Amino acid sequence: MTEAKKLSKKALTKSFHNWYYGNLTCFSQEHMQTFGYLCSMLPLVEELYEGDEDKKASAMNTYTAFFNTEPQLGAVVIGITAGLEEARANGQEDVDDETINGLRAGLMGPIAGIGDSLVVGTVIPILLGIAMGMSAGGSPIGAIFYIIAWNLFAYFGMRLLYFKGYELGTKAVEFLIGDIGEAIRESVTTLGGIVIGAVSATWVSVKTSFQLVNESGEAYMVLQEKLDSVFPGLLTACFVILCWWLMAKKKMSPLKVMLLLVVIAFIGVLVGFFNPNLTY
């Protein structure tokens, strides 16, 4: 009987450190944290499939899919997939590329929403507030406090989440099989969609400056006001849906979509449909 494969503490620690130090490795608008994810999974794959280069390549190919989330809380996703990769290496047939990437895609949105609010919107401002108070009069103590406090919080918080995620990952296989697993994946995906929708509604704002004027130069029809009276945020919704359609249905890369938006904005300003409110 083949002995079950078990990831060593050394490999897990190296994987965590790769994520902690390199989650933004080779960061670009097209790949985001994908390469950082690959770096974090490399020591695990090397240990689980030692001596089998084909399996190593196949396993690493799983993690080439797009990934982006809040990096501190995102450590739990890396830990979970470490546990799932261990289960796959031990012959668990229900854990495949689709299962792992489905879980990653479903979790990165909700975790990004929670992490941005908790870490970026709460913890960092609190620490900076304390640091600025300690820096009154030009004292360097505030800067030193922030550097130490933030790094301790980030390192030990991420480490705890990573290893808790790994423990959950080995048990999560049971929940990913059958109707219960399907319900969990659909729930996580739905939550991710809600978070993405909320972020879009909060931070994306597309408005037109187009208007019709009479002979005296007074505007008698302002298009944005008419749109707001019928469907507030209509242009924003149209642009968000357009981006989703291009990436999801037409398989266009995020970089190309951003370039297309730049072109649309440029032409829109030239013809007077958009107003950048720039003064010279």
Secondary structure by P-SEA (a helix, b strand, c coil): cccbbbbcaaaaaaaaaaaaccccccccccccaaaaaaaaaaaaaaaaacccaaaaaaaaaaaccccccccccaaaaaaaaaaaaaaaaaccccccaaaaaaaaaacaaaaaaaaaacccccaaaaaaaaaaaaaccccaaaaaaaaaaaaaaaaaaaaaaaaaaaaaaaacccccccaaaaaaaaaaaaaaaaaaaaaaaccbbbbbccccccccccccccaaaaaaacccaaaaaaaaaaaaaaaacccccaaaaaaaaaaaaaaaaaaccccccccc
